[in-house]
Amino acid sequence: MSELFDCRDPEQLLPGLRRARQAIGRGELIVMPTDTVYGIAADAFSAGAVASLLAAKGRGRQSPPPVLVAGLATMRALVAEVPEPVERLVEEFWPGGLTIVLPAQPSLSWDLGDTNGTVAVRMPAERIALEMLEECGPLAVSSANLTGRAAAIDVHGAREMLRDSVAVYLDGGPSTHGVASTIVDATGLVGGTRPVRVLRDGAVSRQRLRDVLGELLEPDDPDAPLPGDGARRDEPAGGGPAPGGPAPDGPVPAP
């Protein structure tokens, strides 16, 4: 039987966080608010928990979940390299609605699904989510919904879809704006100068990205040649995910 805690109530906040931490430690799933939409979360280093997350949403290994982190230091431990332009993105947009895809640290022992050696990472700007990340470490988090349905913007919408597949629901009230994160593929910056590709438009606009990256962001016109080598948007970045991947619920899976 799932438990639901209203974290807006001080008497439920600490017990709710405690039960959620215990559930993550047991390899179970929780739903928690983020600054974008509600997310379903699992221990990123538990292959069984990640598999349960995908099953709860009705998704396969071809749609690996992103990983939420508490800050840049944790990101550095998860990815092979943080190029300087990515550091600029992090400084400008984290915590916030930008998910960044980079090559994963090859020494990590985890199984997020068919990632093609990449990981999508984000630091949310939401106190409950950050508290969980500080206590539990990196969490695999996808939007709290069944595949093919809209992402939940409140805990009740998430519970209606996911029911008892989730052990603990943390209610932080309705999402502030309900817009999922922007996802960018920065794998081409590792060992090369391929432009950053936008995999999904979301909370951070392309113009804001361009203000930080300049010509390192792909052209808005999908048929325009990319700077440097004439490659086009529908080609995978070297060493990165295939076009459209990591694959989503809509266009991409991150909350």
C-alpha positions in Angstrom: 0.0 0.0 0.0 1.4 3.4 -1.0 1.8 6.2 1.5 1.2 9.8 0.7 2.6 12.7 2.8 1.7 16.4 2.4 5.1 18.0 2.7 3.4 21.4 3.0 2.4 20.3 6.5 5.4 20.6 8.8 4.1 17.6 10.8 4.2 15.4 7.7 7.4 16.8 6.0 10.0 15.1 8.1 8.2 11.7 8.4 7.6 11.8 4.6 11.2 12.5 3.8 12.3 9.7 6.2 9.9 7.1 4.6 10.9 8.2 1.1 14.6 7.7 2.0 13.8 4.3 3.4 11.9 3.4 0.3 14.8 4.4 -1.9 17.2 2.4 0.3 15.0 -0.7 -0.2 15.1 -0.3 -4.0 11.5 1.0 -4.1 10.0 3.9 -6.1 8.9 7.3 -4.8 7.1 10.2 -6.5 8.3 13.7 -5.6 7.9 17.3 -6.8 10.5 18.9 -8.9 10.7 22.5 -10.2 9.3 21.3 -13.6 6.8 18.4 -13.3 6.4 15.6 -10.7 9.0 12.9 -11.0 9.1 9.2 -10.3 12.4 8.4 -8.7 14.7 5.4 -8.0 18.2 4.7 -6.7 20.3 5.4 -9.9 22.8 2.6 -8.8 20.1 -0.1 -8.3 19.5 -1.8 -11.6 16.4 -3.5 -10.2 15.0 -0.2 -9.0 15.6 1.4 -12.4 13.9 -1.5 -14.1 10.9 -1.1 -11.8 10.7 2.6 -12.7 10.6 1.8 -16.4 8.0 -1.0 -15.8 5.8 1.3 -13.7 5.7 3.8 -16.6 5.3 1.1 -19.2 8.6 1.8 -20.9 11.5 -0.3 -22.1 15.3 -0.1 -21.8 15.4 2.0 -24.9 14.1 5.0 -22.9 16.6 5.4 -20.1 15.7 7.8 -17.3 17.8 11.0 -16.6 19.7 11.3 -13.3 19.0 14.2 -10.9 21.9 15.4 -8.8 22.5 17.8 -5.9 25.1 19.9 -7.7 28.1 20.2 -10.1 30.4 18.1 -7.8 28.1 15.1 -8.2 27.8 15.7 -11.9 31.6 15.5 -12.3 31.5 12.1 -10.6 29.0 10.8 -13.1 30.3 12.0 -16.4 33.5 11.4 -18.3 34.2 15.1 -18.7 32.6 18.5 -18.1 33.7 20.8 -21.0 34.0 24.5 -20.3 30.9 25.5 -22.3 28.9 23.0 -20.2 30.3 24.6 -17.0 28.8 27.9 -18.4 25.4 26.3 -18.9 25.5 24.9 -15.3 26.5 28.2 -13.8 23.7 30.0 -15.7 20.8 27.5 -15.5 21.4 25.2 -12.5 19.5 24.6 -10.3 16.8 24.8 -12.9 15.1 23.4 -16.0 18.1 22.3 -18.1 19.0 18.6 -18.6 22.5 18.0 -20.1 23.5 14.8 -21.9 27.2 13.9 -21.7 29.3 10.7 -22.0 28.9 8.8 -18.7 31.9 8.0 -16.5 32.9 4.5 -17.8 34.0 3.2 -14.3 30.5 3.6 -12.9 28.6 0.4 -12.0 25.0 1.1 -12.9 22.4 0.2 -15.5 20.0 2.9 -16.6 19.0 1.1 -19.8 20.2 1.5 -23.3 22.1 4.8 -22.9 24.8 4.4 -25.6 27.3 5.3 -23.0 25.7 8.6 -22.1 23.8 10.0 -19.1 21.3 12.9 -18.9 21.9 15.0 -15.8 20.0 17.8 -14.1 20.0 19.7 -10.8 16.4 20.7 -9.9 15.5 23.9 -8.1 13.0 22.4 -5.6 13.7 22.0 -1.9 12.1 18.5 -1.4 13.9 17.1 -4.4 17.2 18.6 -3.3 16.8 17.2 0.2 16.3 13.7 -1.2 19.3 14.1 -3.5 21.5 15.3 -0.6 20.4 12.3 1.6 20.2 9.6 -1.0 22.7 10.5 -3.7 21.9 10.6 -7.5 18.4 9.5 -8.3 17.1 8.2 -11.7 14.0 10.3 -12.2 11.5 10.4 -15.0 8.2 12.3 -15.3 5.6 10.8 -13.1 3.2 9.4 -15.7 2.3 6.4 -17.8 4.0 6.5 -21.2 1.8 8.3 -23.7 0.0 10.3 -21.0 0.8 13.9 -19.9 3.3 14.3 -17.1 1.7 14.9 -13.7 1.7 18.4 -12.4 0.4 17.4 -9.0 0.8 14.4 -6.7 -2.8 13.3 -7.3 -2.4 13.1 -11.0 0.7 11.0 -10.5 -1.0 8.7 -8.0 -4.0 8.1 -10.3 -1.6 6.8 -13.0 1.1 5.0 -11.0 -0.9 3.7 -8.0 0.8 1.1 -5.9 3.8 0.7 -8.1 5.2 3.6 -6.1 5.9 3.2 -2.3 5.8 6.8 -1.2 4.2 9.9 -2.7 5.5 13.3 -1.5 3.1 16.1 -2.1 4.6 19.6 -2.5 1.6 21.2 -4.1 1.0 21.8 -7.8 4.0 22.3 -10.0 4.9 26.0 -10.4 4.7 26.0 -14.2 4.4 22.4 -15.3 6.9 22.8 -18.2 9.4 20.0 -18.5 13.1 20.7 -18.7 14.9 21.5 -21.9 17.3 18.7 -22.8 20.5 19.3 -24.7 23.0 16.9 -26.1 26.5 18.2 -25.3 28.4 15.0 -26.1 29.9 16.5 -29.2 31.9 18.9 -27.0 33.8 16.0 -25.4 36.9 15.4 -27.6 35.5 17.6 -30.4 33.7 20.8 -31.2 30.4 19.5 -32.5 27.6 21.9 -31.6 25.2 21.4 -28.7 21.9 19.9 -30.0 18.5 20.6 -28.5 16.8 17.3 -28.0 13.7 18.8 -26.4 12.5 22.3 -26.0 11.3 23.1 -22.5 11.8 25.4 -19.6 15.0 27.1 -20.9 14.5 28.7 -24.3 16.9 28.3 -27.3 17.6 32.0 -27.2 18.8 31.8 -23.5 21.0 28.8 -24.5 22.4 30.8 -27.4 23.1 33.8 -25.1 25.5 31.4 -23.2 26.8 29.2 -26.0 26.8 31.4 -29.1 27.8 29.5 -32.2 28.3 26.3 -30.1 24.5 25.8 -30.2 23.1 24.2 -33.3 21.2 26.4 -35.7 17.5 26.8 -35.1 16.9 25.7 -38.7 17.1 21.9 -38.6 18.2 21.8 -42.3 21.0 24.3 -41.8 24.6 23.0 -41.8 26.2 22.9 -38.4 29.3 24.9 -37.8 32.6 23.1 -38.4 31.9 20.0 -40.5 28.6 20.5 -42.3 26.9 17.7 -40.4 23.2 18.0 -39.9 20.8 17.8 -36.9 19.6 14.3 -37.9 23.1 12.8 -37.4 24.2 11.6 -34.0 26.9 13.6 -32.2 30.1 11.7 -32.0 30.0 9.3 -29.1 26.6 10.5 -28.1 23.0 9.3 -28.3 21.3 8.6 -31.5 18.9 11.1 -32.9 16.0 11.7 -30.5 17.8 9.9 -27.7 17.8 9.3 -24.9 14.3 8.4 -26.0 11.3 10.0 -24.3 7.8 10.0 -23.3 6.8 12.6 -25.8 10.0 13.9 -27.1 12.3 13.1 -24.1 12.0 11.5 -20.6 13.2 14.1 -18.1 11.1 16.0 -15.6 
